[in-house]
């Protein structure tokens, strides 16, 4: 038993194990009396950086994440906003944000177990929650068996690859990798609207309904909601046809009675040096973007949200 305890202690100290719960630990450490918060997937996680913000903000994004968990986390953590503060919520969406309603074990693999939510949401709200897996992860990760060794090897191989790769990020290659993985994830041969899968069409419908619920929740709880389309590198934006973006993204947003701020092609924030990869900003880019976004949001916060306001940042 002592040997097993020691091995489990060692595993829990590895970078691989810590990486599973990085987002959860950040959320559990969130302070109260905040002026501004955000939810979203990886673009929100990396693009929003409140370290030099003029108001109190906190990043509740989890990556990767489907919209349903934006809503769940909003319901559980919106109480971190100050009752007398600015009460601003940023929801960040990209062209593929509405194309998936959940992760599925048969098509997405282990990520569909949603380990990253185990300590921050009630078990009954986590899709594919597995009590045995939960016990192994938290009590004895050694009992994961071959799956443990596979995950450890893959994790450290990726780290080694980064160590020996050039420090200069190849954004064009990064974009190709993203586009390849999205096509696989969303059952696409290309980005022709006529060939969009039934799974994606179903997800678009469900996420449209879900977004309406989020908007209603914010209205009922006196939260100033802003939908943000963050900067996207030209290496990605140039490869996705406008027709596809309209069908899978803008058609959902165009009827919403909220303020939408579109930075996706802003010359201010789509310069190569600002990106950590083709989709997400690095530290320099995220601080500049967040500071600009907060200043802009504070200036337009008092505009009526009873109708849509669409703003393009050039």
C-alpha positions in Angstrom: 0.0 0.0 0.0 2.9 2.4 0.8 4.4 1.8 -2.6 1.1 2.4 -4.3 0.5 5.6 -2.3 4.0 6.9 -3.3 3.4 6.1 -6.9 0.0 7.9 -6.9 1.6 10.9 -5.1 4.3 11.0 -7.8 1.7 10.8 -10.7 -0.4 13.6 -9.1 2.7 15.8 -9.2 3.4 15.3 -12.9 2.7 18.0 -15.4 0.3 15.7 -17.2 -1.9 15.2 -14.1 -1.8 18.9 -13.2 -2.8 19.9 -16.8 -6.1 18.0 -16.4 -7.3 20.2 -13.6 -5.5 23.5 -14.5 -8.8 25.2 -15.6 -10.7 23.8 -12.6 -8.1 25.1 -10.1 -8.2 28.5 -11.7 -12.0 28.6 -11.4 -12.0 27.4 -7.8 -9.6 30.2 -6.9 -11.9 32.9 -8.4 -12.5 35.9 -6.2 -15.8 37.6 -5.6 -17.0 41.2 -6.2 -15.8 41.1 -9.8 -16.8 43.7 -12.4 -16.3 41.6 -15.4 -16.1 37.9 -16.2 -15.9 35.7 -19.3 -16.7 32.2 -20.5 -15.8 30.3 -23.6 -13.4 27.7 -25.0 -9.7 28.0 -25.8 -9.9 31.4 -27.6 -11.5 32.9 -24.5 -9.1 31.1 -22.2 -6.0 32.5 -24.0 -7.3 35.7 -25.5 -8.6 37.3 -22.3 -6.0 38.5 -19.8 -7.0 40.8 -17.0 -3.5 41.3 -15.5 -3.4 44.9 -16.5 -7.2 45.7 -16.6 -8.6 48.8 -15.0 -11.5 46.9 -13.4 -11.7 43.7 -11.5 -12.0 40.8 -14.0 -11.6 37.0 -14.0 -11.4 34.4 -16.7 -13.7 31.4 -16.3 -13.0 29.9 -19.7 -12.3 26.2 -20.1 -10.7 24.6 -23.1 -12.0 22.9 -25.0 -15.6 23.6 -24.2 -19.0 23.4 -25.8 -21.6 26.1 -25.3 -23.7 24.0 -22.9 -20.9 24.3 -20.3 -20.7 28.1 -20.8 -24.3 28.1 -19.6 -23.7 25.7 -16.8 -20.7 27.6 -15.5 -22.6 30.9 -15.9 -25.4 29.6 -13.7 -22.9 28.4 -11.0 -20.4 31.3 -11.0 -22.1 34.5 -12.0 -22.5 35.1 -8.3 -18.8 36.1 -8.4 -19.9 39.4 -10.0 -20.3 42.3 -7.6 -23.9 43.2 -7.0 -23.0 46.9 -7.2 -20.2 46.7 -9.8 -20.2 46.9 -13.6 -21.7 43.3 -13.9 -20.3 42.7 -17.4 -20.2 39.2 -19.0 -18.2 38.5 -22.1 -19.1 35.4 -24.2 -16.5 34.7 -26.9 -17.5 32.8 -30.0 -15.6 31.8 -33.1 -17.0 30.5 -36.5 -17.1 26.9 -35.2 -18.5 27.6 -31.7 -22.0 26.6 -32.6 -21.1 23.5 -34.6 -20.9 21.2 -31.6 -23.4 20.7 -28.8 -21.4 18.2 -26.8 -18.5 15.8 -26.9 -19.4 12.1 -27.6 -17.4 9.1 -26.6 -17.9 7.3 -29.9 -16.6 10.1 -32.0 -14.4 12.3 -29.7 -12.8 9.7 -27.4 -11.7 10.4 -23.8 -12.2 14.1 -23.9 -15.9 13.3 -23.8 -15.6 12.1 -20.2 -15.2 15.8 -19.3 -12.7 15.3 -16.5 -12.0 19.0 -16.5 -15.3 19.7 -14.8 -15.1 17.1 -12.1 -14.4 19.5 -9.3 -16.3 22.6 -10.5 -19.7 21.3 -11.5 -22.1 18.8 -9.8 -21.5 15.3 -11.2 -25.1 15.0 -12.4 -24.5 18.0 -14.8 -21.4 16.5 -16.4 -22.1 14.5 -19.6 -20.6 11.0 -19.5 -19.7 11.3 -15.9 -18.1 8.0 -14.8 -17.8 7.4 -11.1 -15.1 4.7 -11.5 -13.0 7.1 -13.6 -13.6 9.9 -11.1 -12.3 7.7 -8.3 -9.3 6.6 -10.2 -8.4 10.2 -11.2 -8.8 11.7 -7.8 -7.8 8.8 -5.5 -5.6 6.4 -7.4 -4.6 7.4 -10.9 -2.3 4.4 -11.0 -5.5 2.3 -11.4 -6.1 3.9 -14.8 -3.7 1.2 -16.1 -2.6 1.3 -19.7 -4.6 4.5 -20.3 -2.4 6.2 -17.8 0.8 5.2 -19.5 -0.6 6.1 -23.0 -1.6 9.6 -21.8 1.7 10.2 -20.0 3.7 9.2 -23.1 1.7 11.3 -25.5 1.8 14.3 -23.1 5.5 14.3 -22.7 6.2 13.5 -26.4 4.3 16.8 -27.2 6.3 18.7 -24.6 9.6 17.3 -26.1 8.5 18.3 -29.6 7.8 21.8 -28.4 11.2 22.0 -26.7 13.1 21.0 -29.8 11.0 23.0 -32.3 11.9 26.5 -33.5 10.7 29.3 -31.2 9.1 31.0 -34.1 5.6 29.8 -34.4 4.6 28.6 -37.9 1.1 30.1 -38.1 0.4 28.7 -41.5 1.1 25.2 -40.4 -0.9 25.8 -37.2 -3.8 26.9 -39.3 -3.7 23.8 -41.4 -3.7 21.7 -38.3 -6.7 23.5 -36.9 -8.6 23.2 -40.2 -7.8 19.5 -40.6 -9.0 18.7 -37.0 -12.2 20.8 -37.4 -13.0 19.0 -40.6 -12.6 15.7 -38.9 -14.5 16.8 -35.7 -17.4 18.2 -37.7 -17.6 15.5 -40.4 -16.7 17.9 -43.2 -14.9 17.1 -46.4 -14.8 20.8 -47.2 -16.5 24.0 -46.1 -19.4 23.9 -48.7 -22.7 24.8 -47.0 -24.5 22.1 -49.1 -22.3 19.4 -47.5 -22.7 20.4 -43.8 -23.5 17.2 -41.8 -26.8 16.6 -40.1 -24.9 16.4 -36.8 -23.7 20.0 -37.2 -27.1 21.2 -38.3 -28.6 19.7 -35.2 -26.0 21.3 -33.0 -26.7 24.7 -34.6 -30.3 24.4 -33.6 -29.6 23.3 -30.1 -26.9 26.0 -29.5 -29.3 28.7 -30.9 -31.8 27.7 -28.2 -29.1 27.6 -25.6 -27.8 31.1 -26.5 -31.3 32.4 -26.1 -31.4 30.9 -22.6 -28.1 32.6 -21.7 -29.4 36.0 -22.9 -32.5 35.6 -20.9 -30.5 34.5 -17.8 -28.4 37.7 -18.1 -31.5 39.9 -18.4 -33.1 38.3 -15.4 -29.9 38.7 -13.3 -29.1 42.3 -14.4 -25.9 41.2 -16.2 -24.6 43.3 -19.1 -23.9 40.7 -21.8 -21.5 41.3 -24.7 -20.8 38.7 -27.4 -17.3 39.0 -28.6 -15.9 37.6 -31.8 -12.1 37.6 -31.0 -9.2 38.2 -33.4 -8.5 35.3 -35.8 -5.3 35.0 -37.7 -5.5 35.6 -41.5 -4.2 32.0 -41.9 -7.5 30.7 -40.7 -10.0 33.4 -41.7 -8.8 33.4 -45.3 -9.5 29.6 -45.5 -13.1 29.6 -44.3 -15.7 30.8 -46.9 -18.1 33.6 -45.9 -21.0 31.4 -46.9 -20.0 28.8 -44.3 -19.5 31.5 -41.6 -22.9 33.0 -42.4 -24.7 29.6 -42.1 -22.9 28.3 -39.0 -22.3 31.5 -37.1 -23.7 34.8 -38.2 -27.2 33.5 -38.9 -27.5 32.5 -35.3 -26.2 35.9 -34.0 -28.0 38.2 -36.3 -31.4 38.1 -34.5 -30.0 38.3 -30.9 -30.8 41.5 -28.9 -27.3 41.9 -27.6 -24.2 44.0 -28.4 -21.9 42.0 -30.6 -18.3 43.3 -31.0 -16.4 41.8 -33.9 -12.6 41.8 -33.7 -12.2 38.8 -36.1 -10.4 40.8 -38.8 -9.2 43.8 -36.8 -5.9 45.1 -38.1 -5.1 46.1 -34.6 -5.1 42.6 -33.2 -4.5 40.2 -36.1 -0.8 40.9 -36.5 1.4 37.7 -36.5 3.4 38.6 -33.5 0.3 38.7 -31.3 -0.6 35.0 -31.7 0.6 31.9 -29.8 -0.9 29.8 -32.7 -3.2 30.5 -35.6 -6.3 30.7 -33.4 -5.3 32.1 -30.0 -3.4 35.2 -28.9 -0.2 35.1 -26.9 0.4 37.1 -23.7 1.3 40.3 -25.5 -1.7 40.1 -27.8 -4.1 39.1 -25.1 -3.2 42.0 -22.8 -3.6 44.5 -25.6 -6.8 43.0 -26.8 -8.4 42.7 -23.3 -7.5 46.3 -22.4 -8.9 47.6 -25.6 -12.0 45.5 -25.2 -12.7 46.6 -21.6 -12.3 50.3 -22.6 -14.7 49.8 -25.4 -17.3 47.9 -23.4 -17.3 50.4 -20.6 -18.0 53.2 -23.2 -21.0 51.4 -24.7 -22.4 49.6 -21.6 -25.2 52.1 -21.1 -26.5 51.6 -24.7 -29.9 49.9 -24.6 -29.7 46.1 -25.0 -33.3 45.8 -26.2 -32.1 45.7 -29.7 -29.0 44.4 -31.5 -25.9 46.5 -31.7 -23.2 45.2 -34.0 -19.8 46.8 -33.9 -16.8 46.0 -36.1 -13.4 46.9 -34.8 -11.1 47.6 -37.8 
